[in-house]
Amino acid sequence: FSDIPSHALNFGSTIKFLPGVYEMGTVNADSLTFEGVGNRADVVLANIVLGSATANTVTFLNLTLSGSNTTATSGSNSIAITDGATGTVKFEGVTFTNGDLGIDNQALVALVVDRCDASAVDRAIRSNAVVSANVRFSVLNSSSNAYFTGANATLKAVQVIASRSGGANTGNTVKTVSALIS
């Protein structure tokens, strides 16, 4: 990813990744789409951090986001969103692996999780900010921490529609709408 010239990362661009593992690091993305080509299990973006300059809408399509641990243990996230980022981050057809957290949202970023699989992480989502999260047609995880918020957080709204997990929502939610399927 770091080999892509910055002029190719224009507002609204789509970056298509062929099968392989890509070490990402910190990315400041403004209205970019990261899209996997082929089977989502074959396109892995590892250790990605959305930096504080991230704004507008960032989309991840048809790929796997992987943390640095080989098992779901503390200290690793499939994706981290740092304090200062804004806008919306969308995950469509994404698998989260190798981390304690699938999505670690430390920013004021609204989340959309659609047709995703976070069953290979301990906790699907943690958010320490006042944001909304919409989870649709996704597999979160088998524990009671399917949606987990930080101790000091108050979420604006969490909406879970037709998703599967051991517990659709836990933590500090103001409004929860759930319809679980098995």
QUIGIGI-V384488 format. One record per residue. RES is the residue in one letter. PSI is psi in radians with two decimals (* if undefined). Layout:
[[RES,PSI] [RES,PSI]]
This chain:
[[F,-0.68] [S,-0.27] [D,-0.17] [I,2.20] [P,2.47] [S,-0.53] [H,-0.31] [A,-0.17] [L,0.96] [N,2.77] [F,2.16] [G,0.07] [S,2.67] [T,2.22] [I,2.06] [K,2.24] [F,2.20] [L,2.87] [P,2.39] [G,3.11] [V,2.21] [Y,2.08] [E,2.10] [M,-0.94] [G,-2.70] [T,2.28] [V,2.23] [N,1.79] [A,2.29] [D,1.80] [S,0.90] [L,2.67] [T,2.24] [F,1.99] [E,2.27] [G,2.49] [V,2.16] [G,-2.59] [N,2.29] [R,-0.45] [A,-0.36] [D,-0.14] [V,1.89] [V,2.12] [L,2.01] [A,2.42] [N,0.90] [I,2.40] [V,2.11] [L,2.06] [G,3.05] [S,-0.30] [A,-0.01] [T,2.32] [A,3.05] [N,-2.38] [T,2.22] [V,2.32] [T,2.39] [F,2.16] [L,2.31] [N,0.95] [L,3.12] [T,2.32] [L,2.18] [S,2.41] [G,-2.95] [S,-0.14] [N,2.62] [T,-0.24] [T,2.90] [A,1.54] [T,2.88] [S,2.54] [G,0.10] [S,2.50] [N,2.56] [S,-0.66] [I,2.42] [A,2.42] [I,2.02] [T,2.76] [D,2.36] [G,-0.37] [A,2.63] [T,3.05] [G,-2.52] [T,2.43] [V,2.16] [K,2.39] [F,2.04] [E,2.07] [G,0.74] [V,2.48] [T,2.34] [F,2.25] [T,2.92] [N,0.92] [G,2.75] [D,-0.72] [L,2.40] [G,-1.05] [I,2.14] [D,1.72] [N,1.83] [Q,0.24] [A,-3.10] [L,1.06] [V,2.20] [A,2.51] [L,2.44] [V,2.11] [V,1.90] [D,2.13] [R,0.79] [C,2.88] [D,1.94] [A,0.45] [S,-0.26] [A,0.17] [V,2.82] [D,-0.81] [R,2.25] [A,-0.88] [I,2.34] [R,2.35] [S,2.21] [N,0.17] [A,2.94] [V,1.61] [V,3.00] [S,2.71] [A,2.28] [N,2.07] [V,2.10] [R,2.31] [F,0.76] [S,2.74] [V,2.05] [L,-1.45] [N,3.11] [S,-0.10] [S,-3.14] [S,-0.01] [N,0.65] [A,-0.73] [Y,2.04] [F,2.30] [T,2.65] [G,2.77] [A,-0.53] [N,0.25] [A,2.66] [T,2.05] [L,2.50] [K,-0.92] [A,2.47] [V,2.19] [Q,2.14] [V,2.10] [I,2.21] [A,0.87] [S,2.89] [R,2.34] [S,3.00] [G,-0.55] [G,2.03] [A,-0.71] [N,2.34] [T,2.78] [G,-2.79] [N,1.51] [T,2.45] [V,-0.70] [K,2.32] [T,2.22] [V,2.09] [S,2.46] [A,1.76] [L,2.53] [I,2.66] [S,*]]
